[in-house]
Amino acid sequence: MNITSRTVLVVGGTSGIGRELARRFAAAGSTVIVGGRNPEALAQLAAEGFGTTELDVTDDGSVSRARDAVLARHPDLDTVVAMSGVMLLEDLRDPAHFDAAQATINTNLIGTIRVVDAFTPHLIAHGTGTIVTVTSGIAFLPFPPMPTYAASKAGVHAYSEALRAQLDGTGVEVVELVPPAVATAGQDQVNPHALPLDAFATEVMQLLAQDPTPNELLVERVKMHRWAERDGSYAELVAQRSQALAMLPGR
């Protein structure tokens, strides 16, 4: 992908990985619009020179309004990054976890589908473009304290594979970004060994710039998770990660 002359919408780009990738695309020379729910963060990004749009991926009307506003201002939009996601701890012994599970699926999986559905017709009509979905190493090697997060990201992976097959021949690429634990405001508390955000973003942009762009963007740190079953390390690694269940209240 030529990252120097794109028109990119980063949905969920008001913090963390999304915000850093928005800044990297802009630094490379692309026009970047950031969508999100946080008005203060959007105002800060607007002051930095980004286009912004309020967008809540859990609300059909919000996604439709944001799509119409973005395409009115940027009819040449050719890249959509669906970054929005939540990571919630759940104790499956407690039925009260269901609210967290429902919120996770609605944001991570259904929210991704809403965004993809909103912009796919435009990209097909444009005849070229890229949809970037975001999964996780946890999609391939579950982290037991976050079961629905793992399920939602595994769902996004499967959806991305099917979307790529269905869009074959349209000129629209589907690229899946698979982060490991990255040291953002949330992950550095969960995992002190998380990959520094700057190093992660640098590696991701290098992968995106490859020609052809890989179907899956796998930084080195995530490969042990992505290929655990193939490499025969899956059971051992899941057992190790199960020790983190001690972080759940009452465990």
C-alpha positions in Angstrom: 0.0 0.0 0.0 1.2 3.5 -0.8 0.7 5.1 2.6 1.8 8.6 1.5 -1.3 9.6 -0.5 -4.3 7.9 1.0 -7.5 9.4 2.4 -8.0 7.4 5.6 -10.8 7.2 8.1 -9.7 5.7 11.5 -12.8 4.7 13.4 -11.9 4.5 17.1 -8.8 6.7 16.6 -9.3 9.0 19.6 -6.8 7.0 21.8 -4.3 4.2 21.9 -3.3 2.3 18.8 -5.9 4.1 16.6 -4.7 7.6 17.5 -1.1 6.6 16.9 -1.8 5.0 13.5 -3.8 8.1 12.5 -0.8 10.2 13.4 1.5 7.9 11.4 -0.7 8.0 8.3 -0.7 11.8 8.5 3.0 12.0 9.0 3.5 9.9 5.9 1.5 12.4 3.9 -2.1 10.9 3.9 -5.2 12.8 4.7 -6.7 11.4 7.9 -10.1 11.6 9.5 -10.7 10.3 13.0 -14.0 9.0 14.2 -14.9 8.4 17.8 -17.3 9.1 20.7 -15.1 11.4 22.8 -15.8 15.0 22.0 -12.8 16.3 23.9 -10.4 13.9 22.2 -11.9 14.8 18.8 -11.4 18.5 19.5 -7.8 17.9 20.4 -7.2 16.0 17.2 -9.0 18.7 15.2 -6.6 21.2 16.7 -3.8 19.0 15.4 -5.2 19.3 11.9 -7.1 16.1 11.6 -10.6 15.8 10.2 -13.0 14.5 12.8 -16.4 13.0 13.0 -18.5 11.9 16.0 -19.2 8.2 15.6 -20.5 5.5 17.9 -20.1 2.0 16.4 -22.9 0.6 18.6 -25.5 3.0 17.0 -26.7 2.4 13.5 -27.8 6.1 13.1 -24.5 7.4 14.3 -22.6 5.3 11.8 -24.8 6.3 8.9 -24.6 10.0 9.8 -20.8 9.8 10.1 -20.5 8.0 6.8 -22.6 10.7 5.0 -20.6 13.5 6.6 -17.2 12.0 5.8 -18.1 11.2 2.2 -19.5 14.6 1.7 -16.2 16.2 2.7 -13.9 13.4 1.4 -15.5 11.7 -1.7 -12.0 10.3 -2.5 -12.0 8.3 0.8 -10.1 5.1 0.0 -9.1 3.5 3.3 -11.2 2.6 6.3 -9.6 1.4 9.6 -12.2 -0.2 12.0 -10.3 0.2 15.3 -13.1 0.5 17.9 -12.9 -2.0 20.7 -13.4 -2.7 24.4 -11.5 -5.1 26.6 -13.5 -6.2 29.7 -12.8 -8.7 32.4 -15.4 -11.4 32.9 -16.0 -14.0 35.6 -18.0 -16.7 33.8 -19.0 -18.2 37.2 -21.1 -15.0 37.8 -24.1 -14.6 35.4 -23.7 -10.8 35.9 -20.8 -11.0 33.3 -23.4 -11.1 30.5 -23.7 -7.3 30.4 -20.0 -7.1 29.7 -20.2 -9.9 27.1 -23.0 -8.2 25.3 -21.2 -4.8 25.3 -18.1 -6.5 24.0 -19.8 -8.2 21.1 -21.8 -5.1 20.2 -18.7 -3.0 20.0 -16.0 -5.3 18.8 -17.8 -7.5 16.3 -21.2 -5.9 15.4 -19.5 -2.5 15.5 -16.9 -3.6 13.0 -19.6 -5.0 10.8 -21.6 -1.7 11.0 -18.6 0.3 9.9 -17.6 -2.1 7.1 -21.2 -2.2 5.8 -21.4 1.6 5.8 -18.4 2.2 3.6 -18.1 -0.9 1.5 -20.5 0.3 -1.3 -18.5 3.6 -1.6 -15.2 1.7 -1.9 -16.6 -0.7 -4.4 -17.9 2.2 -6.5 -14.6 3.9 -6.1 -13.0 0.8 -7.7 -10.1 0.7 -5.3 -9.4 1.0 -1.6 -8.5 -0.9 1.6 -10.6 -2.0 4.6 -8.4 -2.6 7.7 -10.1 -4.7 10.4 -8.5 -5.1 13.8 -8.4 -8.4 15.7 -5.8 -9.4 18.3 -3.4 -12.1 19.2 -6.1 -13.1 21.7 -8.3 -14.1 18.8 -5.8 -17.0 18.2 -4.6 -17.7 21.8 -7.3 -16.8 24.3 -6.7 -14.8 27.4 -9.1 -16.5 29.9 -10.0 -13.5 32.0 -11.4 -11.8 28.8 -13.4 -14.6 27.2 -15.8 -12.6 25.1 -13.1 -10.3 24.0 -11.3 -13.3 22.6 -14.5 -14.6 21.0 -15.3 -11.2 19.4 -11.9 -10.9 17.9 -12.0 -14.4 16.6 -15.3 -13.5 15.0 -13.7 -10.4 13.4 -11.0 -12.6 12.0 -13.5 -15.0 10.4 -15.5 -12.1 9.1 -12.4 -10.5 7.6 -11.6 -13.7 5.7 -15.1 -14.0 4.3 -15.1 -10.3 3.4 -11.8 -10.6 1.5 -13.2 -13.5 -0.5 -16.4 -11.7 -1.3 -14.6 -8.5 -2.4 -12.1 -10.3 -4.6 -12.1 -8.6 -8.0 -13.7 -5.3 -6.8 -10.3 -3.6 -6.3 -11.0 -3.4 -2.5 -8.4 -5.1 -0.3 -9.1 -6.4 3.2 -6.2 -6.3 5.6 -6.4 -7.7 9.1 -4.3 -6.0 11.8 -3.4 -8.5 14.6 -1.9 -6.6 17.6 -0.2 -8.3 20.5 -0.5 -6.6 23.9 0.5 -3.0 23.2 1.4 -0.5 26.0 -1.5 1.8 25.7 -3.4 3.3 28.6 -5.2 0.0 29.2 -2.8 -2.7 28.2 0.2 -1.5 30.2 -1.8 -2.2 33.3 -2.9 -5.6 32.2 0.5 -6.7 30.9 3.7 -4.9 32.0 5.6 -6.7 29.2 3.4 -5.2 26.5 5.1 -4.0 23.3 5.8 -0.2 23.4 3.2 1.7 21.3 5.9 3.5 19.2 7.7 0.3 18.3 4.4 -1.4 17.4 3.2 1.5 15.2 6.6 1.6 13.4 6.4 -2.1 12.6 2.8 -1.9 11.4 3.4 1.0 9.1 6.4 -0.9 7.6 4.1 -3.9 6.9 1.4 -1.7 5.4 3.9 -0.1 3.1 4.8 -3.5 1.6 3.7 -4.3 -2.0 1.6 -6.3 -1.9 0.3 -5.5 1.6 0.0 -8.7 3.6 -3.5 -10.0 4.3 -2.6 -10.1 7.9 -0.3 -7.6 9.6 1.7 -9.6 12.1 4.4 -7.8 14.1 7.1 -10.2 15.4 5.7 -10.1 19.0 2.3 -11.5 17.9 3.5 -14.5 15.8 3.9 -16.8 18.8 0.1 -16.3 19.4 -1.0 -16.4 15.8 0.8 -19.7 15.1 0.5 -21.4 18.6 -1.6 -24.2 17.3 0.5 -24.9 14.3 3.7 -24.8 16.4 2.4 -27.1 19.1 2.6 -24.6 21.9 -1.1 -23.7 22.2 -2.0 -25.8 25.3 1.1 -24.8 27.3 0.5 -21.1 26.5 -3.2 -21.2 27.4 -2.3 -22.8 30.7 0.2 -20.1 31.4 -2.3 -17.4 30.5 -4.9 -19.0 32.7 -2.8 -18.0 35.8 -4.1 -14.5 35.1 -7.6 -15.6 36.3 -6.3 -14.7 39.7 -6.9 -11.0 38.8 -10.7 -11.6 38.8 -12.4 -10.4 42.0 -13.0 -13.3 44.4 -10.5 -15.7 42.8 
